[in-house]
Amino acid sequence: MSETVLIPGGRDVRATLDTAASDGGGDATGNGSRADAVVVACPPHPQQRGHRGDERLTAVSNALTDRGIDCLRFDYGDWDEGYGESTDADNTVGWAVERYERVGLFGFSFGGTVALVTAASRPGLAGVCALAPTARLNPDVDAGCGPRRSYRSQRANADPVRDPRLDGRLGARGGAGQGVGNRDDRIRVRPLLRRAGR
C-alpha cells in the first residue's frame, strides 16, 4: 500500500510511503499498526529526471516491503545546487525518526551522495546505503563526509574482512563496513555480514 506524505520544512517536499505487505494497515499519521523500520530513499539528480518513482528506488522499495520494512521515497524541492536537496533529505529522515524505531537511508547516484552527507549528521540511523554515489554533491561538499573507512579491492574476489588493512575498522563502527570496487572487482559481502552479526 502506498500513500502520499507532505514533509514539513521550508521547501515543497512530497514523498510516497510504501508500507510493508505484512503491515497492519497503519497510516502516515500514526494510526493503526505499522512496521517498526523504514528506509528513506533519496532519488537521483533532479535535473537529470531523478524522482521518487525512479525504477531503482521502486525496486528497493519493493524488496524492502516484501521483507516487512516500509520505504519512504521522496522528491526534492526546487533545485538548490545540492544544499536544499540535503535539507530535504534531512527533513524526510526527521519525519521518519518521529514515527519509526529504526530508520535507514538509501540513495542512488546524486541521491547516494545526498544519503552519505545526510547520514554523516545523523549518527542514530540504523544504516546507510549508497548505490553509485557521485563524487561531489556541489563544489563545497563531497562524498568523503567523514573519515574514510573503505577498502578498494585490488584483485578479483577480494575478501575485505580478511585483509589486514581493514582489520579493527569494522569493530570501530559497530560492525559497519564499506566495500568499494569498480565493474571488474568483486567484493564478498557475506564475510562482512557475518562479522556484523547479520
DRENFIBA-961545 format. One line per 2 residues: number of its first residue (from 0); their letters; for each residue x negated, y negated, z of C-alpha. Coordinates in nm, 2 decimals. Layout:
<nodes>
NUM) a) X/Y/Z ~ ... .
</nodes>
This chain:
<nodes>
0) ms) 0.00/0.00/0.00 ~ -0.13/-0.35/-0.08 .
2) et) -0.03/-0.69/0.03 ~ -0.14/-1.05/-0.03 .
4) vl) -0.32/-1.23/0.25 ~ -0.40/-1.60/0.28 .
6) ip) -0.73/-1.65/0.45 ~ -0.74/-1.95/0.69 .
8) gg) -1.00/-2.22/0.63 ~ -1.05/-2.53/0.43 .
10) rd) -1.05/-2.36/0.09 ~ -0.78/-2.17/-0.11 .
12) vr) -0.89/-1.81/-0.05 ~ -0.64/-1.53/-0.12 .
14) at) -0.70/-1.16/-0.06 ~ -0.54/-0.83/-0.12 .
16) ld) -0.53/-0.59/0.18 ~ -0.52/-0.23/0.07 .
18) ta) -0.41/-0.02/0.36 ~ -0.52/0.34/0.42 .
20) as) -0.30/0.62/0.29 ~ -0.27/0.77/0.65 .
22) dg) -0.19/0.42/0.78 ~ 0.13/0.39/0.98 .
24) gg) 0.26/0.10/0.78 ~ 0.12/-0.19/0.97 .
26) da) 0.10/-0.52/0.80 ~ -0.13/-0.82/0.79 .
28) tg) 0.05/-0.99/1.08 ~ -0.05/-0.71/1.31 .
30) ng) 0.30/-0.55/1.32 ~ 0.30/-0.17/1.34 .
32) sr) 0.00/0.07/1.35 ~ -0.29/0.04/1.11 .
34) ad) -0.64/0.17/1.06 ~ -0.89/0.06/1.31 .
36) av) -1.15/-0.02/1.05 ~ -1.16/-0.24/0.74 .
38) vv) -1.42/-0.32/0.48 ~ -1.42/-0.68/0.33 .
40) ac) -1.51/-0.66/-0.04 ~ -1.69/-0.96/-0.20 .
42) pp) -1.63/-0.99/-0.57 ~ -1.89/-1.06/-0.84 .
44) hp) -1.97/-1.42/-0.96 ~ -1.65/-1.62/-1.01 .
46) qq) -1.80/-1.79/-1.32 ~ -1.86/-1.45/-1.48 .
48) rg) -1.49/-1.35/-1.43 ~ -1.55/-1.19/-1.09 .
50) hr) -1.23/-1.15/-0.89 ~ -1.08/-0.93/-0.63 .
52) gd) -0.93/-0.70/-0.90 ~ -1.28/-0.61/-1.03 .
54) er) -1.29/-0.24/-1.11 ~ -1.59/-0.17/-0.88 .
56) lt) -1.41/-0.33/-0.59 ~ -1.09/-0.14/-0.66 .
58) av) -1.29/0.18/-0.69 ~ -1.45/0.12/-0.35 .
60) sn) -1.11/0.03/-0.20 ~ -0.95/0.35/-0.33 .
62) al) -1.23/0.56/-0.19 ~ -1.20/0.38/0.15 .
64) td) -0.82/0.40/0.18 ~ -0.83/0.77/0.09 .
66) rg) -1.05/0.81/0.39 ~ -0.84/0.62/0.64 .
68) id) -1.02/0.28/0.61 ~ -0.85/-0.04/0.50 .
70) cl) -1.01/-0.27/0.24 ~ -0.97/-0.64/0.21 .
72) rf) -1.06/-0.77/-0.14 ~ -1.07/-1.15/-0.17 .
74) dy) -1.11/-1.42/-0.44 ~ -1.34/-1.71/-0.37 .
76) gd) -1.20/-2.06/-0.37 ~ -1.31/-2.32/-0.62 .
78) wd) -1.68/-2.28/-0.74 ~ -1.92/-2.44/-0.49 .
80) eg) -2.27/-2.32/-0.60 ~ -2.26/-2.03/-0.36 .
82) yg) -2.22/-2.24/-0.05 ~ -1.84/-2.24/-0.04 .
84) es) -1.83/-1.87/-0.15 ~ -2.04/-1.78/0.15 .
86) td) -1.80/-1.97/0.37 ~ -1.51/-1.79/0.20 .
88) ad) -1.67/-1.45/0.29 ~ -1.74/-1.56/0.65 .
90) nt) -1.38/-1.68/0.69 ~ -1.25/-1.35/0.54 .
92) vg) -1.47/-1.15/0.78 ~ -1.34/-1.37/1.07 .
94) wa) -0.98/-1.28/0.97 ~ -1.07/-0.91/0.97 .
96) ve) -1.26/-0.93/1.31 ~ -0.95/-1.07/1.47 .
98) ry) -0.74/-0.77/1.36 ~ -0.97/-0.47/1.34 .
100) er) -1.20/-0.29/1.58 ~ -1.46/-0.22/1.32 .
102) vg) -1.54/-0.44/1.02 ~ -1.78/-0.37/0.73 .
104) lf) -1.88/-0.57/0.44 ~ -1.93/-0.47/0.07 .
106) gf) -2.02/-0.67/-0.23 ~ -2.12/-0.62/-0.59 .
108) sf) -2.37/-0.84/-0.78 ~ -2.33/-1.20/-0.67 .
110) gg) -2.08/-1.06/-0.41 ~ -2.36/-0.83/-0.29 .
112) tv) -2.58/-1.13/-0.21 ~ -2.29/-1.31/-0.05 .
114) al) -2.23/-1.00/0.16 ~ -2.60/-0.99/0.27 .
116) vt) -2.61/-1.36/0.36 ~ -2.28/-1.33/0.55 .
118) aa) -2.39/-1.02/0.74 ~ -2.71/-1.20/0.85 .
120) sr) -2.49/-1.43/1.06 ~ -2.25/-1.15/1.18 .
122) pg) -2.46/-0.90/1.39 ~ -2.14/-0.73/1.51 .
124) la) -2.05/-0.59/1.17 ~ -2.03/-0.21/1.15 .
126) gv) -2.23/-0.22/0.83 ~ -2.30/-0.39/0.51 .
128) ca) -2.34/-0.25/0.16 ~ -2.47/-0.45/-0.14 .
130) la) -2.44/-0.29/-0.49 ~ -2.68/-0.45/-0.73 .
132) pt) -2.72/-0.78/-0.54 ~ -2.86/-1.08/-0.72 .
134) ar) -3.20/-1.21/-0.60 ~ -3.06/-1.56/-0.52 .
136) ln) -2.73/-1.70/-0.42 ~ -2.83/-2.05/-0.51 .
138) pd) -3.17/-2.24/-0.51 ~ -3.16/-2.26/-0.13 .
140) vd) -3.05/-1.91/-0.03 ~ -3.19/-1.57/-0.15 .
142) ag) -3.10/-1.21/-0.06 ~ -3.40/-1.19/0.17 .
144) cg) -3.19/-1.34/0.45 ~ -3.39/-1.18/0.73 .
146) pr) -3.70/-0.97/0.80 ~ -3.74/-0.71/0.52 .
148) rs) -3.66/-0.36/0.63 ~ -3.68/-0.19/0.30 .
150) yr) -3.89/0.07/0.12 ~ -3.94/0.06/-0.25 .
152) sq) -3.96/0.40/-0.40 ~ -4.28/0.46/-0.59 .
154) ra) -4.20/0.81/-0.70 ~ -3.90/1.02/-0.81 .
156) na) -3.71/1.20/-0.53 ~ -3.87/0.98/-0.27 .
158) dp) -3.76/1.06/0.09 ~ -3.78/0.72/0.27 .
160) vr) -3.72/0.87/0.62 ~ -4.04/1.08/0.60 .
162) dp) -4.25/0.80/0.46 ~ -4.48/0.67/0.73 .
164) rl) -4.42/0.31/0.61 ~ -4.06/0.34/0.72 .
166) dg) -4.11/0.53/1.05 ~ -4.00/0.33/1.35 .
168) rl) -3.80/0.08/1.14 ~ -3.48/0.29/1.14 .
170) ga) -3.46/0.30/1.51 ~ -3.51/-0.07/1.55 .
172) rg) -3.18/-0.14/1.38 ~ -2.97/0.14/1.54 .
174) ga) -3.03/0.39/1.26 ~ -2.97/0.15/0.97 .
176) gq) -3.20/0.16/0.67 ~ -3.22/0.03/0.32 .
178) gv) -3.34/0.21/0.02 ~ -3.43/0.01/-0.29 .
180) gn) -3.50/0.16/-0.63 ~ -3.47/0.10/-0.99 .
182) rd) -3.29/0.30/-1.25 ~ -3.57/0.55/-1.27 .
184) dr) -3.61/0.60/-0.90 ~ -3.41/0.85/-0.69 .
186) ir) -3.38/0.79/-0.32 ~ -3.25/1.07/-0.10 .
188) vr) -2.96/0.94/0.12 ~ -2.89/1.25/0.33 .
190) pl) -3.20/1.21/0.54 ~ -3.11/0.85/0.62 .
192) lr) -2.76/0.96/0.72 ~ -2.88/1.24/0.94 .
194) ra) -3.12/1.00/1.11 ~ -2.84/0.76/1.16 .
196) gr) -2.63/1.04/1.32 ~ -2.37/1.05/1.04 .
</nodes>
